[in-house]
Amino acid sequence: MTIDSEPAVPSLLATEPISVRPPRSVGPEIFLGPNGIRAGWRLLIFLVIFVALGAAVQFTVFRIPAVRGYMQSQPKGLITPGGQIISEGLTVLCLLISAFIMTKIEKRSFADYGLPLRESFGKRFWQGVPLGLAMLSLLMALIAIFHGFSLGGFAITGSGAVKYGALYGLGFILVGIFEEFSFRGYLQSTLASGLGFWPAAIVLATLFGAIHLGNPGEAKYGAIMAGLFGLVAAFSLRRTGTIWFAIGMHASWDWGETYLYSVPDSGLLAQGHLLNSSFHGPTWLTGGSVGPEGSAFVFLVLLIWALAIHLLFPSKHLSF
């Protein structure tokens, strides 16, 4: 009788050693990505710098008796050229300093944020100015055709009209630089690096519209229209590669509302407007206290506006 030998049992000592990888440190990956500091952290750094600079300016400049007295003398709930130039000018200064610091941190340039300094107030800006004014004029004409708007006589004339027109021109250029460079410039560039261009544009347009609800006399419909304008401005950035075009459109639209046609601008009236204009009719037509931005016709005008940008600056590719 043959007895089978005992089956061989593999020795544990003969097996391949199991390599155990040390746990990876997640710290650097939270802050750093393929393109350096992640977009969220860059946005946070930028906002901290901007808020800190704003607080420092508020603490220092507005403690100067002459400045504080002048600002306190400005009428409440009205746009005034002097108050606008001071407040918007200081805000733009803080914004540009914050962006300059970020160029050093990120090793980028203002052109990377959509604001090439060598193109300052160049061709694209002056292309945007007449388009913004033309779109506002189209909106005012539509409201007037349905008997919702009349111009009236001149509120100011002569040197006063020239002075206020020039001061409001400067003031609204500052408004255009601040709102476009913040929302369609640095924030758009940085957020798009993490989300993509159009998702970032939609997020920022929503925020842009929501912020307008803080204006006296503003309404939800006007805020929605402001947000949609943000998408049109983002579209112009996509097609031109610069926000100077949007700055020109934005500045001339606001200047036309506030000074030229003398109607509310996002719920705010101006001191020293050109005409004794008046609205009459339902709010859906005129926009009421919001101004023409709250008119139902503004949606049509924004569509025409986007079409004009599409025709003026044809897409060179089909990536969006």
C-alpha positions as CSV (number, residue, x, y, z in Angstrom):
1,M,0.0,0.0,0.0
2,T,1.4,3.3,-1.0
3,I,1.0,6.2,1.4
4,D,0.8,9.6,-0.1
5,S,3.3,12.1,1.2
6,E,2.0,15.1,3.2
7,P,1.0,18.0,0.9
8,A,3.4,20.8,0.8
9,V,2.4,23.9,2.7
10,P,3.8,27.1,1.4
11,S,5.9,28.9,3.9
12,L,4.9,32.3,4.9
13,L,8.5,33.1,5.0
14,A,8.8,32.3,1.3
15,T,6.1,34.8,0.2
16,E,6.9,38.2,-1.4
17,P,7.1,41.0,1.2
18,I,4.0,43.2,1.2
19,S,5.0,46.8,0.5
20,V,3.0,49.2,2.7
21,R,2.9,52.8,1.3
22,P,3.2,55.5,3.8
23,P,0.0,57.7,4.0
24,R,0.2,60.6,1.6
25,S,0.2,64.1,3.0
26,V,-3.0,65.8,1.8
27,G,-1.8,69.2,3.0
28,P,-0.1,70.4,-0.2
29,E,-2.8,69.0,-2.4
30,I,-5.4,71.1,-0.6
31,F,-3.6,74.3,-1.5
32,L,-1.8,73.4,-4.7
33,G,-3.0,72.1,-8.0
34,P,-1.5,71.6,-11.5
35,N,-1.5,75.4,-12.0
36,G,-0.1,76.4,-8.6
37,I,-2.3,77.8,-5.8
38,R,-5.9,76.5,-6.3
39,A,-8.5,78.9,-7.6
40,G,-10.5,79.0,-4.3
41,W,-7.5,80.0,-2.3
42,R,-6.4,82.6,-4.8
43,L,-9.9,84.2,-4.6
44,L,-9.8,84.1,-0.8
45,I,-6.3,85.8,-0.7
46,F,-7.5,88.4,-3.2
47,L,-10.7,89.2,-1.2
48,V,-8.7,89.4,2.1
49,I,-6.3,91.9,0.6
50,F,-9.1,93.9,-1.0
51,V,-11.1,94.1,2.2
52,A,-8.1,94.9,4.3
53,L,-7.1,97.7,1.9
54,G,-10.7,99.0,1.9
55,A,-10.8,99.1,5.7
56,A,-7.4,100.9,5.8
57,V,-8.6,103.5,3.4
58,Q,-11.9,103.9,5.3
59,F,-10.0,104.3,8.5
60,T,-7.4,106.8,7.2
61,V,-8.9,108.9,4.3
62,F,-12.3,109.4,5.7
63,R,-10.8,110.5,9.0
64,I,-9.4,113.6,7.2
65,P,-11.8,116.4,8.3
66,A,-12.2,117.9,4.8
67,V,-13.0,114.6,3.2
68,R,-15.3,113.4,5.9
69,G,-17.1,116.7,6.0
70,Y,-17.6,116.7,2.2
71,M,-18.9,113.1,2.1
72,Q,-21.3,113.8,5.0
73,S,-22.6,116.8,3.1
74,Q,-23.7,114.7,0.1
75,P,-27.4,114.2,-0.2
76,K,-28.6,110.7,0.8
77,G,-30.1,108.4,-1.9
78,L,-28.7,110.5,-4.7
79,I,-25.8,110.1,-7.0
80,T,-23.5,113.1,-7.0
81,P,-20.5,113.5,-9.2
82,G,-18.1,114.5,-6.4
83,G,-19.2,111.7,-4.1
84,Q,-19.1,109.2,-6.9
85,I,-15.6,110.1,-8.0
86,I,-14.2,109.9,-4.5
87,S,-15.9,106.7,-3.5
88,E,-15.4,104.9,-6.8
89,G,-11.9,106.2,-7.3
90,L,-10.8,104.9,-3.9
91,T,-12.5,101.6,-4.5
92,V,-10.8,101.2,-7.9
93,L,-7.4,102.1,-6.3
94,C,-7.9,99.3,-3.7
95,L,-9.0,96.9,-6.4
96,L,-6.0,97.6,-8.7
97,I,-3.5,97.4,-5.8
98,S,-5.0,94.0,-4.7
99,A,-4.8,92.7,-8.3
100,F,-1.2,94.0,-8.6
101,I,-0.2,92.0,-5.4
102,M,-1.9,88.9,-7.0
103,T,0.2,89.3,-10.1
104,K,3.3,88.9,-8.0
105,I,1.9,86.0,-6.1
106,E,0.6,84.2,-9.2
107,K,3.3,85.4,-11.6
108,R,0.7,86.7,-14.0
109,S,-0.1,90.1,-15.5
110,F,-3.1,92.3,-15.7
111,A,-3.6,91.1,-19.3
112,D,-4.1,87.6,-17.9
113,Y,-7.0,89.1,-15.9
114,G,-8.6,90.6,-19.1
115,L,-7.2,94.1,-18.5
116,P,-4.1,94.7,-20.7
117,L,-2.7,98.0,-19.5
118,R,-1.2,98.8,-22.9
119,E,-4.8,98.9,-24.3
120,S,-6.0,101.3,-21.7
121,F,-8.8,103.5,-23.2
122,G,-7.8,102.2,-26.6
123,K,-9.8,100.9,-29.6
124,R,-11.9,98.4,-27.7
125,F,-13.0,100.9,-25.1
126,W,-14.1,103.4,-27.7
127,Q,-15.9,100.6,-29.6
128,G,-17.8,99.8,-26.5
129,V,-18.9,103.4,-25.7
130,P,-21.2,103.9,-28.7
131,L,-22.6,100.4,-28.4
132,G,-23.6,100.9,-24.8
133,L,-25.2,104.2,-25.5
134,A,-27.0,102.9,-28.6
135,M,-28.5,100.0,-26.7
136,L,-29.8,102.3,-24.0
137,S,-31.2,104.7,-26.6
138,L,-33.0,101.7,-28.2
139,L,-34.5,100.8,-24.9
140,M,-35.6,104.4,-24.2
141,A,-37.2,104.6,-27.7
142,L,-39.2,101.4,-27.1
143,I,-40.5,102.8,-23.8
144,A,-41.3,106.1,-25.5
145,I,-43.1,104.4,-28.4
146,F,-45.6,102.9,-25.9
147,H,-46.0,106.3,-24.3
148,G,-44.0,105.5,-21.1
149,F,-41.2,108.1,-21.4
150,S,-40.9,111.8,-22.3
151,L,-37.8,113.9,-22.3
152,G,-39.0,117.2,-21.0
153,G,-36.9,120.4,-21.1
154,F,-33.3,121.0,-20.0
155,A,-32.7,120.9,-16.3
156,I,-29.2,122.5,-16.6
157,T,-27.6,124.4,-19.5
158,G,-24.4,126.0,-20.6
159,S,-21.2,125.5,-18.6
160,G,-23.1,123.6,-15.8
161,A,-24.3,121.0,-18.3
162,V,-20.7,120.6,-19.7
163,K,-19.3,120.3,-16.1
164,Y,-21.8,117.8,-14.9
165,G,-21.5,115.8,-18.1
166,A,-17.7,115.5,-17.9
167,L,-17.7,114.7,-14.1
168,Y,-20.3,112.0,-14.5
169,G,-18.3,110.7,-17.5
170,L,-15.3,110.3,-15.3
171,G,-17.4,108.9,-12.4
172,F,-19.0,106.2,-14.6
173,I,-15.7,105.2,-16.2
174,L,-14.6,104.5,-12.6
175,V,-17.8,102.5,-12.0
176,G,-17.2,100.5,-15.2
177,I,-13.6,99.7,-14.3
178,F,-14.5,98.6,-10.8
179,E,-17.5,96.4,-11.7
180,E,-16.1,95.0,-14.9
181,F,-12.5,94.3,-13.6
182,S,-13.8,92.8,-10.4
183,F,-16.6,90.6,-11.9
184,R,-15.4,90.0,-15.5
185,G,-11.7,90.5,-14.8
186,Y,-9.9,89.1,-11.8
187,L,-12.8,87.0,-10.4
188,Q,-13.8,85.7,-13.8
189,S,-10.2,84.8,-14.7
190,T,-9.5,83.0,-11.4
191,L,-12.8,81.2,-11.0
192,A,-12.7,80.1,-14.7
193,S,-9.4,78.4,-14.0
194,G,-11.3,76.1,-11.6
195,L,-14.8,75.9,-13.1
196,G,-14.4,76.8,-16.8
197,F,-15.4,80.1,-18.5
198,W,-19.2,79.9,-18.7
199,P,-19.9,78.2,-15.3
200,A,-17.7,81.0,-13.7
201,A,-19.6,83.6,-15.8
202,I,-23.0,82.3,-14.6
203,V,-21.9,82.3,-11.0
204,L,-20.5,85.8,-11.1
205,A,-23.5,87.2,-13.1
206,T,-25.8,85.8,-10.5
207,L,-23.7,87.5,-7.8
208,F,-23.6,90.7,-9.8
209,G,-27.4,90.8,-10.0
210,A,-27.9,90.0,-6.3
211,I,-25.5,92.8,-5.2
212,H,-27.7,95.3,-7.1
213,L,-30.6,94.5,-4.7
214,G,-28.7,96.6,-2.1
215,N,-29.4,99.8,-4.1
216,P,-32.3,101.9,-2.9
217,G,-35.2,101.6,-5.2
218,E,-33.9,98.4,-6.9
219,A,-36.3,95.5,-7.4
220,K,-35.9,91.8,-8.2
221,Y,-36.6,92.2,-11.9
222,G,-34.0,95.0,-12.2
223,A,-31.5,92.8,-10.4
224,I,-32.2,89.9,-12.8
225,M,-31.6,92.2,-15.7
226,A,-28.3,93.4,-14.2
227,G,-27.3,89.7,-13.9
228,L,-28.2,89.1,-17.6
229,F,-26.1,92.2,-18.5
230,G,-23.2,90.4,-16.7
231,L,-23.6,87.5,-19.1
232,V,-23.6,89.9,-22.1
233,A,-20.4,91.5,-20.7
234,A,-18.8,88.1,-20.2
235,F,-19.8,87.3,-23.8
236,S,-18.0,90.4,-25.0
237,L,-14.9,89.3,-23.0
238,R,-15.0,85.9,-24.6
239,R,-15.1,87.5,-28.1
240,T,-12.7,90.4,-27.7
241,G,-10.3,88.9,-25.1
242,T,-10.4,92.1,-23.1
243,I,-12.8,93.8,-20.6
244,W,-12.0,97.3,-22.0
245,F,-14.9,96.8,-24.4
246,A,-17.2,96.0,-21.6
247,I,-15.9,98.9,-19.5
248,G,-16.8,101.3,-22.4
249,M,-20.3,99.8,-22.8
250,H,-20.9,99.8,-19.0
251,A,-19.7,103.4,-18.6
252,S,-21.8,104.8,-21.5
253,W,-24.9,103.0,-20.4
254,D,-24.8,104.3,-16.9
255,W,-23.8,107.8,-18.1
256,G,-26.7,107.8,-20.5
257,E,-29.2,106.7,-17.9
258,T,-28.0,109.0,-15.1
259,Y,-27.1,112.2,-16.9
260,L,-28.2,112.2,-20.6
261,Y,-31.7,110.7,-20.3
262,S,-31.9,111.7,-16.6
263,V,-33.7,108.5,-15.4
264,P,-33.1,106.3,-12.4
265,D,-30.0,104.1,-12.7
266,S,-30.6,100.8,-10.7
267,G,-32.9,102.7,-8.5
268,L,-30.7,105.8,-8.0
269,L,-31.4,109.3,-9.2
270,A,-28.6,111.9,-9.9
271,Q,-28.0,115.4,-8.8
272,G,-27.2,117.6,-11.8
273,H,-28.9,115.6,-14.5
274,L,-29.4,117.1,-18.0
275,L,-33.1,116.8,-18.6
276,N,-36.5,117.0,-16.8
277,S,-37.5,113.6,-18.0
278,S,-40.4,111.6,-16.8
279,F,-41.9,108.1,-16.8
280,H,-45.6,107.5,-17.1
281,G,-47.3,104.2,-17.4
282,P,-47.2,100.8,-15.9
283,T,-44.0,99.5,-14.1
284,W,-43.6,96.6,-16.5
285,L,-43.1,99.3,-19.3
286,T,-41.0,101.9,-17.5
287,G,-39.3,100.0,-14.8
288,G,-40.7,102.3,-12.1
289,S,-38.3,103.3,-9.4
290,V,-35.7,100.9,-10.8
291,G,-35.4,102.8,-14.1
292,P,-35.3,101.5,-17.6
293,E,-33.3,98.4,-16.5
294,G,-36.5,97.2,-14.9
295,S,-38.5,97.5,-18.1
296,A,-39.8,94.3,-19.8
297,F,-38.2,95.6,-23.0
298,V,-34.7,95.3,-21.5
299,F,-34.7,91.6,-22.2
300,L,-35.2,92.2,-25.9
301,V,-32.5,94.8,-25.9
302,L,-30.0,92.5,-24.2
303,L,-30.7,89.9,-26.9
304,I,-30.0,92.5,-29.6
305,W,-26.9,93.5,-27.7
306,A,-25.5,90.0,-27.6
307,L,-26.3,89.6,-31.3
308,A,-24.4,92.9,-32.1
309,I,-21.4,91.6,-30.2
310,H,-21.6,88.3,-32.1
311,L,-21.7,90.1,-35.5
312,L,-19.0,92.6,-34.6
313,F,-16.6,90.0,-33.2
314,P,-17.2,86.6,-35.0
315,S,-16.0,83.6,-33.1
316,K,-12.7,82.2,-34.4
317,H,-13.5,78.7,-33.0
318,L,-16.4,76.7,-31.7
319,S,-15.3,76.1,-28.2
320,F,-18.4,77.7,-26.6
